Amino acid sequence: MSPSLTQSDPSPMTVTRRLQKAFTLVELLVVIGIISILIAILLPALNRVQDAAQSTKCLANMQQVALCTAMYTNDNKGKWLVPYVVPYRSQNYSPTGVGFGGAPFFYTYLSGIYLKEAPGMWVCPTDLSQPLVASQMRLNSNIRDTRTSYFMNRDLPQFRLPIYPTPYEHVYFSPHPLNRVKSTTRLIVFGESNGGVGLYSYRSASVPPAAAPFRFDHRKGRVMSLSFADGHAEQLDRSEITLRTGEVIHGPGRIREYWYGHPQFSGPQLYDR
């Protein structure tokens, strides 16, 4: 038997069949091109689904925030929540009497009292600034993970005289009951902002949007999640709740109603009783 032709050597027909089974370079490039086209078609749809899910989660957070605020008002004989820190002592917070030092922010307080210290509802999944924000201690647990993606409107109706003791005698700490508000369904209480602590935990309509880090992350950067004084939450377009081109501060009736509680108010209203 010839050494060049053994029983294990493939026949020419076998080699031909194997070559016919392999992909050519052109075929591979065509397959890759088809896959790329499918990805290009499906990726925007997947992004829209993800954006919709994040938007729904943020809106659900706002609904929880509104519910907790209503519970606070009910538990405090009609007093509205303070839009900064709350005069409250706990295991981790002890107000010093100097400025507002040592008191918990409203989001820390509400989580600790009404949500078993779970801070997750205060963080919007679209808020990319949160990893850069310093966390606060929980109300009682020795865990530092409390922060917020949401601001509170500081322009709600207020008492002229303080209702809380020193050092909380500032006008922002004298929220008035909402019986003077024309429509609680249109008065903003919470919205979305960057930063999340200190100055950014409350916002005023009198601060231009360029200076106030409002965050419109939904529907291609046009919409913000909000909660209102009647306890409901919804999403509104930027042009609805901020000044449009040519409008002046306190001018439009819709701005006055959304931020102050009445279309005829030109700023936060102060009441003696």
N, C-alpha and C positions, 0 to 999 in steps of 0.2 A: 504494500500500500504506500502511496506517495505521502511523504511527511507533510507536504503542503496542503493536503486535503484530508482532514480528520473528520470523525463523526460529529464532533462538537462544533465544527465551523459552520456559521450560518450560510445558507444558500443565498445566491443573488436575489431570489424572489423574497426571502425573509428580510433582507436588508432593505429592499425596495418598500415593503410594507411598513417597516419601522420608520423610514423616512417620510412616508405618506402620513403617518400618525402625528408627527411633530408639527408645531406651529412655525410658520415662517415669520420673519421680522415684520413684514408688512401686516400680517394678521394680528400680531401682538400689538402693534401700534394702533390698529383699528379698534381692538378691544379696549385699550387704554383710553383712546379718544371717546368711545361710547360711555365708559365709566365716568370720565371727566364731565361729559355733558350731563349725565344723570345727577352727579353731585351738584353741578351748577344749578340744576333745576330744583333739586330737593332741598339744598341748604337754606335758601331764603324761606321756604315753607317751614323748615324746622326752627329757624330763628324766630319766625312769627309765632309759632307754638310756644317756644320758650318765653318770649316777651309777654305773650298773653297769660301764661302761667305765673310769671313774676308779678305782672300787673294785678292779677286776681289775688295773689298772696298779700300784696301791699294794701289793697283795698280791704281785705279781711282784717289786716292789722289795724287799719283805721277804725273799723267797726268795733273791734275790741277796745281800742283806746277810748272811743266815745262811750262805750258801755261802762268802763271803769270810771270815767269822769262823772257820769250820771250817778253811779253808786257813791262816789265821794260826796257829791252835792247832797244827796239824800241823807248820808250819814253825818253831814255837818250842817244840818238845819238850813239848807238853802244856800250856804256859802259856796261860791264858785271856786274852782281849783286855782291856786296861785300859779301864774305863768313863769315861774323861775324855780326857786327852791321852796320847800314846804317846811314851816316851823314845826318840826317833829324830832323827837329824840328816840334813838334806837341803839342797838348794840354797836353799830359802826358809825353812828352820827350823833354828834353832841354840839348843837349850836353854841358858838363862843360868845355871842353878844357883840362881836365886832363885825360890822358890815353884815354880810349874809353867810359868813364862814361857818363851816361845820354842819350845815343843814343839807339834807338830801335834795337832789333835783326832783322835779315832779314825776319824771319817768321812773326813777328809782323808787320813789315812794309808792306810786300806784302799783308797780310790779310786786313790791314787798307786801302790800296790804291786800290786794285783790287777785293776784296771779301766782301765789305761792312762790314768789321771787323768780319766776321764769321771765327773763328779759327779752326773749326772742321776738315778741310782737312789736318791739320798738325799733327793729332793724328791717329796712326795706331791702329785698334781694337785689335791687338795681342800684343801691347806693354804694358806689365804688370808693367813697371817701372813708367808709367805716374802718378798714384796716389801719388807717392813719390816725384814728381818733383815740385819745386816751380813755380807757375804761374807768368806770366808777365802781366802788364797792357796792355789793348788794345791801339791802336795808339791814339785814341781820346776819346773813351767812358770810363766812370769811372767803368770799369769792369775788374777784375783780373782773367782771365781764358785762357790766351794765353801761349801755350807751344808747343813743337814739338817732334815728334818721329823720325825726319829725320835730317841727317847731310848734309852739303854742302861740296863738294870737294874744298879744298883750293889750290890744285896743278894745277889749270887752268893756261894757259899762262898769263904772267903779264908784265906790263911796268916796266922798271928799275927805273924810276923816279916816284914820287907820282903824281897822278892825282887828289887827293882830298886834301883839306887844312888841316892844323894842327887841331886836333890831329890824323888825319886819313892818315898820310903820310907813314904808314907802307906798306911794299910790298904787303901784303894781300889786301890792299885797292887800288891796282892799276891794276885791271883786264884788260887784253888786249883783243881786238876783236879776234874772233875765225878764222880769215882768214889764220892763220898759222897751223891750226889743219888739220891733214890728213883726218880724217873721223869723222865728228860731230856725226855720228850715233853710234860711239863706245866710245865717251868721256863721262864719268860719271860726272853728276853735283850734283845729290842728291841720297842718299841712306838711309838705316835704321840704327839707333843707339839707345842705351840706354842713359838715362840722359836728353838730350834735351835742356839744357841751357849752357851758358858759353862755356867752352872748348869743350864740346861734340856737339856743334852746327856746328862745322866744323871738317873735318878729313883729314889726309894726308896719302898717300900710303906709306910714309916712316916710319910710326908708325906701329909696328907689331900688328897683330890682337889681341894678348893677352892684349896689352896696349890700343888699340882702341876698344871701346865697340860696335863693329859692331853687328848687330842683324839679325840673320837668323831664322825667325820664321815660314816660310812657307814650306810646303811639308816636314814635319817631321824634321824641323830644318836645312834644307840644302839650302834654297833659300832666296834671298833678293829682295825686290822691288827697282827699280832704275829708275831715269829719266836721259835722255841724252841731249847733247848739241843741237841736231836737234829738240828737243821738244817731242820725243816719250818716252814712258815708257815701261819697260819689267821687267821680273824677271829672275835672273841669279843664277846659283849654286855657292856655296862658293868657290869651286875649280877653278872657272873661273876668279874671280876677286881678290882673295887673293893668297899669296905665297903658293905653294905646298911644300911638304917635299923635302929638298935639294936645293930649289931655294933661291937665295940671293936677297936682296932689289935692285930694279932697274934693275934686270937681265932679266926676261922674256919679250919678245916683247909685249905680250898681256897685261901685267900689265902696261907697259909704255903707250900703246895706250889707255887703259881704264882710266888711271889717269892723264896722262900728255898730251895726244892728238896726240902722234906720236910714233910709235914703236922704233924710234931711239933716242928719248929723254931720258936722264938719270935722269931727275928731272924737276921741274917747270921751264919753259923757260922764260927768261927775255929779253925784247926787248926795244930798244931805241925809236922806233916809230912804 
